[in-house]
Amino acid sequence: MKTPIIEKLNKLNDLNAISLHVPGHKNMTIGHLEALNISMDKTEITGLDDLHHPEDIILQSMNLVKKHEDYTAHLLVNGTTSGILSVIQAFNKEKGRVLLMRNSHKSVLHALDISNQFGQFTEMIQSSTSLHYQQPLFNNLDKQKNKLAVLTYPNYYGETYDVSEKINELHNKHIPVLVDEAHGAHFGLQGFPQSSLNCRADYVVQSYHKTLPALTMGSMLFIHKDAPLRNEIIKYLNYFQTSSPSYLIMASLESAHQFYNEYDEKIFFIKRNMLIKQLKRMEFKVIQVDDPLKLLIRYQGATGEDIQAWLEAQHIYVELADEYQVLLVLPLWHNNDSYPFNDLLHRIAKIQLPQKKWKLKGNFASPKLLTDSGEYKPFESDKTTWLDFTKANGRIVAQHIVPYPPGIPTIIKGETITENMIELLEDYYKSGLTIEGMENNKILVEDE
């Protein structure tokens, strides 16, 4: 019998693949997950409590997670997605729209779809560093009724903004705030950005598994003591999480939080500086962003996909590659970790770089992103038509439109096409970019 998943994972292990991607345990070389054993994969037998009605050891574990005294922590074994779905579903009966950023995770849009709620996209600022969406602008809060706001902080590339100011601005309009802090579970450690837990966000979800040493799917939902709809959210956590929660994931969350509490960052910054120096010796351009755990790596005339291929030839795996760069997610190095740091530096030194950079693909123009406000309409319709985009003003787009680069939807299914969107599509078309959702100048729209 063939076992393709097991075989591929074993092959990566046999190659001694080095991780510069999530999860945060980096192939079990960071943290203390060796204390876990596969025999701990159990069900809710006597003494092991119940995640959906915690009264004993699970409740004790949750109560020990005190990143901020004003929040209660809830273990998530179905990833940050389950926390996002639960919060947004709880607002289903409230009047108004859900305010969104254009770089919201797809789970936010899925939550609106399954609960049939309408969204309102904010205006956005595009980063001149990563070239992707960075932060929202709230210019029309007085003109719209928003029942909840969902902020992405940080963005995927490790860029932050003054989230405290944004939360205060929303709270002044009596809008509760959910912060998708999936990539910031390590925030609050010395030398790293602050967490939105310090800014009175109503709800904060963190993917512990992304940056801390927890098993994949292990996350936390933090609910502020004064947040509305607490009981409704907890009810929906029972809906969106498995009825057979993994004790291995829960145990790994407990271990990861202990790691967070005891972490000493000194070794991390020493090794980070050594890695940056090695990359620069190889003539890579290293871009440092707000979160020290992330680095953007570029090489003159090369795409991110080129750089990714060079690294993977040395069995070094990165988080992602786009047209301009690769994204590295560094380990939280610590005393007595088993991460192969010296081997990493050695492998980087062995990379065979092109002798003449000008023979590569050349430099690339900064991508245009749609930064206007807009509406999100949840719908699924078989009554759709392919229409020339220049004639689509006022029509509702029936599938996401995604330019590569950067690979982030800029026009979302359910939005009403505006003149600005048509101008943007015209620019995309003339530039020769690959556009998912556009075929022969046509986009899919809902029938009138």
C-alpha positions in Angstrom: 0.0 0.0 0.0 1.3 3.4 -1.0 1.6 6.2 1.7 2.4 9.3 -0.3 2.1 11.7 2.6 4.3 9.7 4.9 6.8 9.0 2.2 7.2 12.7 1.3 7.5 13.7 5.0 10.1 11.0 5.6 12.0 12.2 2.5 12.2 15.8 3.8 13.4 14.4 7.2 16.0 12.2 5.4 17.3 15.3 3.6 17.7 17.1 6.9 15.5 19.9 5.5 16.1 23.2 7.3 13.0 25.3 8.2 12.7 29.0 7.7 8.9 28.7 7.7 6.1 28.0 10.1 5.4 26.1 12.4 7.4 27.7 15.1 8.9 24.5 16.4 11.0 24.3 13.1 11.0 20.6 12.6 10.9 20.0 16.4 14.2 21.9 17.0 12.8 24.8 18.9 11.0 24.6 22.2 10.3 21.5 24.3 7.9 19.4 22.4 10.1 16.4 22.9 8.2 16.1 26.2 5.1 15.1 24.2 4.6 11.5 23.2 2.3 10.1 20.5 0.8 8.0 23.3 -0.7 11.2 24.7 -3.2 11.1 21.8 -6.3 10.3 23.9 -10.0 11.1 24.2 -12.0 12.5 27.0 -11.6 9.7 29.5 -12.1 10.2 33.2 -9.7 12.9 34.5 -9.0 14.5 31.1 -11.7 17.1 31.2 -13.7 18.3 28.2 -12.7 21.3 26.0 -16.3 22.1 25.3 -17.2 22.2 29.0 -13.9 22.7 30.8 -14.0 22.3 34.6 -10.7 20.6 35.5 -7.3 20.4 33.9 -8.3 22.2 30.6 -9.8 25.0 32.6 -6.7 25.2 34.8 -4.5 25.3 31.7 -6.6 28.1 30.1 -6.5 30.1 33.4 -2.6 29.9 33.3 -2.5 31.8 30.0 -2.2 35.3 31.3 -0.8 37.5 28.6 -3.0 40.3 29.9 -5.1 40.4 33.1 -8.1 41.7 31.2 -8.5 38.7 28.9 -9.6 35.1 29.2 -7.8 32.6 26.9 -9.6 29.8 25.0 -7.7 26.9 23.5 -8.2 26.4 19.7 -7.5 23.0 18.2 -8.9 23.9 14.8 -6.6 26.8 14.2 -7.2 30.5 14.3 -9.9 30.0 11.7 -12.2 28.5 14.3 -11.8 31.6 16.5 -12.5 34.0 13.6 -15.6 32.0 12.5 -16.9 31.9 16.1 -16.6 35.7 16.7 -18.1 36.7 13.4 -20.9 34.2 13.6 -21.8 35.6 17.0 -22.6 39.0 15.4 -25.0 37.4 12.9 -28.1 38.9 14.6 -26.6 42.3 15.1 -27.5 45.1 12.7 -24.8 46.6 10.4 -21.8 45.5 8.4 -18.5 43.9 9.3 -15.6 46.3 8.6 -12.7 44.6 6.9 -9.2 45.2 5.7 -8.4 44.1 2.1 -5.7 41.7 3.4 -8.2 39.9 5.6 -7.6 36.2 5.8 -9.9 34.1 3.7 -11.5 32.7 6.9 -13.0 36.2 7.5 -14.7 36.1 4.1 -15.8 32.5 4.7 -17.4 33.5 8.0 -19.4 36.2 6.2 -20.5 33.8 3.5 -21.7 31.1 5.9 -23.5 33.6 8.2 -24.8 35.7 5.2 -23.4 38.9 6.6 -22.3 41.9 4.6 -18.8 43.4 4.8 -17.4 46.9 4.3 -13.8 47.2 3.1 -11.8 50.1 4.5 -9.5 52.2 2.5 -5.9 50.8 2.7 -2.3 52.0 2.7 0.1 50.0 0.5 3.5 49.3 2.0 6.5 50.7 0.1 8.6 48.0 1.8 6.9 44.7 1.2 4.7 46.2 -1.6 1.6 44.6 0.0 -1.3 45.9 2.1 -0.1 47.4 5.4 -2.8 49.3 7.3 -6.3 50.6 7.1 -7.7 54.1 6.9 -11.0 55.0 8.5 -12.3 58.0 6.6 -16.0 57.3 6.5 -16.9 55.7 9.8 -19.6 58.2 10.4 -21.3 57.4 7.1 -21.8 53.6 7.7 -23.2 51.3 10.3 -20.5 48.8 11.4 -21.3 46.3 14.0 -17.8 44.7 14.2 -14.3 45.5 12.8 -11.7 42.9 11.8 -8.1 44.2 11.8 -5.2 42.2 10.4 -2.1 42.9 12.6 0.7 42.3 11.6 0.4 41.7 7.9 1.9 38.4 6.5 5.2 40.1 5.9 5.8 41.2 9.5 4.8 44.9 9.1 2.8 46.6 11.8 1.1 49.9 12.4 -0.3 51.9 15.4 -3.0 49.3 16.2 -3.8 51.1 19.5 -4.8 54.2 17.6 -7.0 52.2 15.2 -8.7 50.4 18.1 -9.4 53.6 19.9 -10.8 55.2 16.7 -13.2 52.3 16.3 -14.1 52.1 20.0 -14.9 55.9 19.9 -17.6 54.9 17.3 -18.8 52.0 19.6 -17.5 49.4 17.2 -16.1 46.2 18.8 -12.8 45.0 17.4 -11.5 41.5 16.5 -7.8 41.5 15.8 -6.4 38.7 13.6 -3.0 38.5 15.2 -2.3 35.1 13.7 1.4 36.0 13.0 1.9 37.7 16.4 1.7 35.0 19.0 5.3 36.0 20.1 4.5 39.7 20.3 5.1 41.2 23.7 8.5 39.5 24.0 11.4 41.9 24.6 12.6 43.4 21.3 9.4 42.5 19.4 6.3 44.6 18.6 3.5 45.0 21.2 0.4 42.8 21.0 -3.0 44.3 20.5 -3.8 42.6 23.9 -2.3 45.8 25.3 -4.6 48.0 23.3 -8.1 46.9 24.6 -9.1 44.9 21.5 -12.3 43.1 22.3 -11.1 39.8 20.7 -7.6 38.7 19.7 -6.8 35.4 17.9 -3.2 34.2 17.7 -1.8 31.3 15.8 0.6 29.9 18.5 1.8 27.3 16.0 3.0 29.9 13.5 5.7 31.5 15.6 5.8 29.6 18.9 6.7 25.9 19.4 3.2 24.4 19.2 1.8 21.8 16.9 0.0 22.9 13.8 -3.6 24.0 14.4 -2.8 25.1 17.9 -4.1 28.6 18.5 -5.6 30.9 21.1 -8.7 33.2 21.3 -8.5 35.9 23.9 -11.7 37.6 24.9 -11.6 40.9 26.8 -13.6 41.0 30.1 -15.8 43.8 28.7 -16.3 42.4 25.2 -19.8 41.9 24.0 -21.4 38.6 23.1 -18.9 36.5 25.1 -21.3 33.6 25.7 -22.4 33.6 22.1 -18.8 33.3 21.0 -18.1 30.5 23.4 -21.2 28.7 22.1 -20.0 28.9 18.5 -16.5 27.7 19.5 -18.3 24.4 20.3 -19.8 24.5 16.8 -16.7 25.2 14.9 -14.2 23.0 16.8 -14.1 19.3 16.6 -16.0 17.2 19.1 -12.8 15.1 19.5 -10.2 17.7 20.3 -6.5 16.7 20.2 -4.9 16.5 23.6 -1.5 16.6 21.8 -2.4 20.0 20.3 -3.7 21.2 23.7 -0.6 20.0 25.5 1.6 21.7 22.9 -0.2 25.0 23.5 0.5 24.6 27.2 4.1 23.9 26.4 4.4 26.9 24.0 2.9 29.3 26.5 5.4 28.2 29.1 8.1 28.7 26.5 6.7 32.3 25.9 6.8 33.1 29.6 10.3 32.0 30.1 11.9 33.2 26.8 15.2 35.0 26.8 15.7 36.9 23.5 19.5 37.5 23.7 20.6 34.5 21.7 17.9 35.2 19.1 19.2 38.6 18.2 22.8 37.4 18.2 22.0 34.6 15.7 19.7 36.8 13.7 22.6 39.3 13.1 24.9 36.4 12.1 22.4 35.2 9.5 21.9 38.7 8.1 25.6 39.1 7.7 25.9 35.8 5.9 23.1 36.6 3.5 24.7 40.0 2.8 28.1 38.3 2.1 26.3 36.4 -0.7 25.0 39.8 -2.0 21.4 39.2 -1.1 19.5 42.3 -0.1 18.1 41.8 3.4 15.0 43.9 4.3 14.2 44.1 8.0 10.6 44.7 8.8 8.9 45.7 12.1 8.8 42.1 13.4 12.4 40.9 13.9 11.2 37.3 13.4 10.7 38.0 9.7 13.1 38.9 6.9 12.5 39.7 3.3 15.3 38.6 0.9 15.8 39.9 -2.6 18.5 39.6 -5.2 19.1 42.0 -8.0 17.4 41.0 -11.2 15.9 37.8 -9.6 12.4 36.9 -8.7 11.4 35.5 -5.3 10.8 32.2 -7.1 14.4 32.2 -8.3 15.7 32.8 -4.8 13.4 30.1 -3.4 14.8 27.6 -5.9 18.4 28.4 -5.0 17.6 27.9 -1.3 15.7 24.7 -1.9 18.6 23.3 -3.8 20.3 23.4 -0.4 17.2 21.9 1.3 16.4 25.2 2.9 12.7 25.9 2.9 11.2 29.4 3.1 7.7 30.6 4.1 6.8 32.0 0.7 8.1 33.5 -2.5 6.5 36.2 -4.6 7.6 38.1 -7.7 10.0 40.3 -5.7 11.3 38.4 -2.7 11.2 35.5 -0.3 9.9 35.7 3.2 11.8 34.0 6.0 10.2 33.2 9.3 13.1 32.8 11.8 13.2 30.4 14.7 13.0 31.8 18.3 16.5 30.5 19.0 17.2 29.7 22.6 19.6 28.0 25.0 20.0 24.3 24.2 17.8 24.3 21.1 18.7 21.8 18.4 18.2 24.0 15.4 21.0 23.4 12.8 22.1 27.0 12.8 25.8 26.4 11.7 24.6 24.1 9.0 22.2 26.8 7.8 25.0 29.3 7.4 27.2 26.7 5.7 24.4 25.8 3.2 23.8 29.5 2.4 27.5 29.8 1.6 27.2 26.9 -0.9 24.4 28.5 -2.9 25.4 28.8 -6.6 24.4 32.3 -7.6 24.4 33.5 -11.2 27.7 35.0 -12.2 26.1 37.8 -14.2 23.0 39.2 -12.5 22.0 41.2 -15.6 21.2 37.9 -17.4 18.3 37.3 -15.0 14.8 38.6 -15.5 15.4 42.2 -14.6 13.8 44.6 -12.2 10.0 44.7 -11.7 7.6 47.5 -11.2 5.8 47.9 -7.9 2.4 46.2 -8.1 -0.8 48.3 -8.0 -3.2 47.3 -5.3 -6.8 48.5 -4.9 -6.8 50.7 -1.9 -10.4 52.1 -2.1 -13.2 51.3 0.2 -15.7 48.8 -1.0 -18.5 46.4 -0.2 -18.6 42.6 0.3 -21.8 40.8 -0.6 -22.0 37.2 0.4 -23.6 35.1 -2.3 -23.3 32.1 -4.5 -25.0 32.3 -7.8 -25.2 30.0 -10.8 -26.6 32.9 -12.8 -23.4 34.5 -13.9 -22.0 36.0 -17.1 -18.5 36.6 -18.5 -18.5 40.3 -19.4 -15.8 42.6 -20.8 -14.4 44.3 -17.8 -14.6 47.7 -19.4 -18.4 47.3 -19.5 -18.8 46.0 -15.9 -19.3 49.3 -14.0 -22.0 48.7 -11.4 -22.1 44.9 -11.8 -21.3 42.5 -9.0 -18.2 40.4 -9.5 -18.8 36.7 -9.0 -15.3 35.5 -8.2 -12.2 37.0 -6.7 -9.8 38.8 -9.1 -6.2 38.0 -8.1 -3.2 39.5 -9.9 0.2 37.7 -9.8 2.1 39.5 -8.3 1.3 39.9 -5.5 -1.2 37.0 -5.3 -3.6 38.8 -2.9 -7.2 39.3 -4.2 -7.7 43.0 -5.0 -11.3 42.8 -6.1 -13.4 40.4 -4.0 -16.4 38.3 -5.0 -19.5 40.2 -4.1 -18.1 43.7 -4.6 -19.7 46.1 -7.0 -17.4 47.1 -9.8 -16.5 50.8 -9.8 -14.7 53.1 -12.4 -11.6 52.9 -10.2 -11.6 49.1 -10.4 -12.0 49.2 -14.1 -9.0 51.5 -14.4 -7.0 49.1 -12.2 -8.0 46.2 -14.3 -6.9 48.2 -17.4 -3.5 48.7 -15.8 -3.2 45.0 -15.0 -4.2 44.0 -18.5 -1.7 46.4 -20.1 1.1 45.2 -17.8 0.8 41.6 -18.9 0.3 40.3 -15.3 -1.2 37.0 -14.8 -4.8 37.6 -13.5 -6.8 34.9 -11.9 -10.5 35.7 -12.5 -10.0 37.4 -15.9 -10.1 35.5 -19.2 -9.8 37.3 -22.6 -10.5 40.7 -21.1 -13.6 39.3 -19.4 -14.6 38.9 -15.7 -17.4 36.8 -14.2 -20.3 38.9 -12.9 -23.7 38.2 -11.5 -26.6 38.4 -13.9 -28.7 41.4 -13.6 
